[in-house]
Amino acid sequence: MFGIGLRNQRHVNLAALQEGTQFRRGGADHAQIDFRVGAEETFQQFRQEGDGVIFRAAQADGSLQGRLAHIGKDFVMPGKQGAGMGEQLLARRGYSDSRTRSLQQRVADQFLQPLHLRAERGLGAPDLCGGDTDGASSRDNGKVLQECKIKHGDIKIIDIGIKYYQLDRGGNGLLWFGRINFGERAMDNLAENFASLNDEPAFWEAANKHLTRYGPAFEEIIVERAEGSFVYDADGRAILDFTSGQMSALLGHTHADIVATVNRQMASVAHLFSGMLSRPVVELAARLAALAPGLERVQLLTTGAESNEAAIRMAKLVTGGHEIVAFAQSWHGMTGAAASATYSAGRRGYGPATAGSLVIPAPNAYRPRFKNPDGSNDWQAELDDAFELIDRQSTGNLAAFIAEPILSSGGILELPLGYLAALKKKCEERGMLLILDEAQTGVGRTGHMFAFQRDGVTPDIMTLSKTLGAGLPLAAVMTRAEVEQKAFERGFLFYTTHVSDPLPAAVGVTVLDVVARDGLVEQAIARGNRLKEGLVSLQQRFECVGDVRGRGLLLGLEVVADRHTKAPGFELGARIMQEAMLRGLSMNIVKLPGMGGVFRIAPALTVSDSEIDLGLEILADSIKSAQLAR
């Protein structure tokens, strides 16, 4: 069993087994014991028998399938000899808790993955004891263990206990539970033999010495390359990217068309004096204008913050006002006026915000402030109340309202149908411009080329960034001809180093080409429906999933400590995120006052059905493991 149990199974999954399935304990040296319990209860009962590496697997019709069942403090503990000894040994080697867990995952990957996956990744036969385990089975398990003990002398492999349960449904189905406990020197060997290339001392010494810490802690991996929906660390481990980089890699990583365009344009012209024009710039402007009728004037810039700065600056100049209204859960950038219109984070310690910065709450259907008689969100009453307060605060110099159609960093709060039209009317009544920031919703992600098109409400100014460059720094400010004309007449100035650069413009043209050619707007709907259905299924399975929301391939999953009170589940959400990364799934969680931890899920538009299913599978495992750790 040593060879089969550890080599042919990477992951173990009991989910397919029905509640109440009857098992018969089998094996040549085991008595026949019949019992009837739920599959998960069976696993938990087994787990309580001792510490160690725990795995489980189901075999049907001769083929092994499965998924890693549990990675926790038991994973490398030496059983009854002392709880936590494995972690203590690794700590003495300088392993942090997260790196200890990463090591545990690599051990699991090494010994529990199918042989065909090992071959694809260039891995040889797994060898914990230093001996050849080819051909090992349950019949020669004792022989393999004896060879290990002889080879390593006083290194004690405390036990390898494999228990067999034959499915009482006919066929060849077997359910295997396994536990492997390692002695102290074996643990030391694991730390040495499975040392990760991500732990390169020189790299982290330089990073810790020279890099400014600009936000949350860095992931403890070294990313060497990325392709499609995956990034790969220094060990070659594939990590499914469910945020498409910083919500930007719309076509996935290193898309062949993008790579070809960059190479071609770099060989031609990449950057020019800001007053010069090139063909890619004019072509991209024309293409964007055709996709958003009514917004025919375009300025090409670099980042979302920069485009929002330009939009706000233009609105102030055209209206003669200076007051900018935004949502309390907004994120529009980290520079000047954009940062002043950002309320979800980063407001304290930097001195006064830009004069005239005003705020209203965003509608939240899961946590409504105003309710209809049926308990649903009365967003119209909320909007009316908010603008009553704005009118009382304003000095009569309102210039613009800046909004995201779906507030991403605000917890994936979607403006309900009808809200944009009502908001536009409020702006028009006060002589304000409506600016829509479609950094994350633009270019097809929501199932429309631009999210505002669902509502049939064209803003006065729209900003694009992230998705337009598919991972490269490209942004656009689009506006109505009359707004641009008035800005021009009043001397509009937004002259930057990389305005109208040909290289990113050429990439933007290619992005639009690929989105149209491959039907990615329509695909965002189909893939988004599949993903959302899977998330709703998780909501039905796990009480900690309070809400699933969003549209297309920009979805949110809110984690709560109590579904009835909707108490925030920040700590649980953080554990789920950590467990997911250990299993090879990268997700981002936002934590805001007044709501639970919300996972922002935004895979590339090129994501496949199988990749969505894999992500959902890992997420389910991560939730289960995080709940066990509580």
PyMOL commands that set and color helices and strands:
alter all, ss='L'
color gray80, all
select helices_A, chain A and resi 2-7+39-47+79-81+85-92+97-112+115-120+138-152+184-193+197-199+201-210+244-247+256-266+279-291+304-319+336-340+379-393+419-429+451-454+466-469+481-489+502-517+520-541+570-582+609-628
alter helices_A, ss='H'
color red, helices_A
select strands_A, chain A and resi 22-26+33-36+53-60+63-65+159-167+174-181+223-227+230-233+238-241+297-301+323-327+357-360+398-403+406-407+413-414+433-437+461-464+475-479+545-551+554-562+567-568+585-586+588-590+597-601
alter strands_A, ss='S'
color yellow, strands_A
deselect
rebuild
show_as cartoon
